């Protein structure tokens, strides 16, 4: 279970991360913590799996790369095996099980369009399953704030970038 301080930190960081010389110290100052405590808390949240990732979101297309939402239909008796094969690739993130004919959805992020195609080919070769690729056509900025701490309903704002 997350502590009140952990919840406040996650809520605070959802609204952005300071681009300063000592951002962890600045976060700590805003939350009444020191820099070392901020870093230790983030490390603990990541180690426990409460956070799966802490880092920037990039518009990868501006650098020549590509994000692709992909899906496949994994037979139930092979689902765990297919999951392990897909998740073993460093280009794959956000793998989700769905109640749908296409029951495994994941995101592929690569440095080039060709590399994305190569990753899809590798997944198909290793699993024997067809990958359905849905490259992002347009991007929308969606302002979304889901506070975790009861006392943090008005501070900051989080956002999500949604590709269609």
C-alpha positions in Angstrom: 0.0 0.0 0.0 1.3 3.4 -0.9 2.0 5.8 2.0 0.4 9.3 2.0 3.8 10.8 1.1 4.2 8.5 -1.9 0.7 9.3 -3.1 1.4 13.1 -2.8 4.7 12.6 -4.7 3.0 10.7 -7.5 0.2 13.3 -7.7 2.7 16.1 -7.8 4.9 14.5 -10.5 1.8 13.8 -12.6 1.6 17.5 -13.2 5.2 17.8 -14.6 8.8 17.6 -13.7 10.9 20.7 -13.2 13.5 21.3 -15.9 16.1 22.8 -13.5 19.6 22.2 -12.4 18.4 20.2 -9.4 14.9 19.0 -10.2 14.8 16.4 -7.4 15.7 19.1 -4.9 12.9 21.3 -6.3 10.4 18.5 -6.1 11.5 17.9 -2.5 11.2 21.6 -1.6 7.6 21.6 -2.9 6.7 18.5 -0.9 8.6 19.2 2.3 11.3 16.6 1.6 15.0 16.7 0.8 16.5 15.7 -2.5 17.7 12.3 -1.3 14.3 11.4 0.1 12.7 12.2 -3.3 15.2 10.0 -5.2 14.9 7.2 -2.6 11.1 7.3 -2.8 11.1 7.1 -6.6 13.6 4.2 -6.5 11.4 2.4 -3.9 8.2 2.9 -6.0 10.0 1.5 -9.1 11.5 -1.4 -7.2 8.2 -2.4 -5.8 6.5 -2.1 -9.1 4.1 0.7 -7.9 5.6 2.7 -10.8 6.6 0.8 -13.9 8.4 3.7 -15.5 9.6 7.2 -14.6 10.8 9.3 -17.4 9.9 11.7 -20.2 7.4 11.1 -23.0 8.9 11.9 -26.3 7.3 12.7 -29.6 9.3 10.0 -31.2 8.2 10.9 -34.8 10.0 14.2 -34.6 13.3 12.2 -34.2 12.4 9.9 -37.1 11.0 7.1 -34.9 7.6 5.5 -34.6 5.1 4.4 -32.0 2.8 1.6 -33.1 -0.2 0.2 -31.2 -0.2 -3.5 -32.0 -2.4 -6.5 -31.2 -2.5 -10.2 -31.7 -4.7 -13.1 -30.9 -2.9 -15.4 -28.5 -4.4 -18.8 -27.8 -5.3 -19.1 -24.1 -3.1 -22.1 -23.6 -0.1 -20.2 -25.0 -0.9 -16.8 -23.6 1.9 -16.7 -21.0 4.5 -18.0 -23.5 3.5 -15.4 -26.1 3.6 -12.7 -23.5 7.1 -13.7 -22.5 8.2 -13.6 -26.1 6.7 -10.2 -26.8 7.8 -8.6 -23.6 11.4 -9.9 -24.1 11.8 -7.3 -26.9 13.2 -4.0 -25.6 11.0 -2.1 -28.2 7.8 -3.4 -26.6 6.0 -1.6 -23.8 2.6 -1.4 -22.3 1.5 -5.0 -22.9 -2.2 -5.5 -21.9 -4.5 -8.5 -21.9 -8.0 -7.7 -23.3 -11.2 -9.6 -23.5 -11.4 -9.5 -27.3 -10.6 -11.6 -30.2 -7.3 -9.6 -30.3 -6.5 -10.4 -26.7 -3.0 -9.0 -26.4 -2.3 -5.3 -27.1 1.1 -3.6 -26.8 3.0 -0.6 -28.0 6.1 -0.8 -30.1 8.5 2.2 -30.0 11.4 2.3 -32.4 14.0 4.7 -33.8 12.8 4.3 -37.4 9.8 3.1 -39.4 11.8 0.2 -40.7 12.8 -0.9 -37.3 9.1 -1.1 -36.3 8.4 -3.3 -39.2 11.3 -5.5 -38.2 10.0 -5.8 -34.7 6.6 -6.9 -36.0 8.3 -9.5 -38.2 10.3 -10.8 -35.3 7.2 -11.1 -33.1 5.3 -13.0 -35.9 8.3 -15.3 -36.5 8.8 -16.1 -32.8 5.1 -16.6 -31.9 3.7 -17.8 -35.2 0.9 -15.3 -34.8 -0.3 -12.4 -37.0 0.5 -9.0 -35.5 -2.1 -6.3 -36.3 -0.4 -2.9 -36.4 -2.1 0.4 -35.8 0.4 3.2 -36.4 -0.5 6.6 -35.0 -2.2 8.8 -37.6 -3.0 11.8 -35.4 -2.1 12.9 -31.9 -4.5 14.5 -29.4 -3.5 16.2 -26.1 -6.0 15.1 -23.4 -5.8 16.9 -20.1 -6.6 14.3 -17.4 -6.2 14.6 -13.7 -6.8 11.6 -11.4 -5.6 12.6 -8.0 -4.4 9.7 -5.7 -4.2 11.7 -2.4 -7.4 12.8 -0.9 -6.0 16.2 -0.1 -4.6 16.8 -3.6 -7.7 17.4 -5.7 -6.8 20.8 -7.1 -3.0 20.9 -7.4 -1.3 20.5 -10.8 -2.6 18.6 -13.8 -1.7 15.4 -15.5 -2.0 14.7 -19.2 -2.1 11.9 -21.6 -1.1 11.8 -25.2 -3.4 9.7 -27.2 -2.7 8.5 -30.8 -5.3 7.6 -33.2 
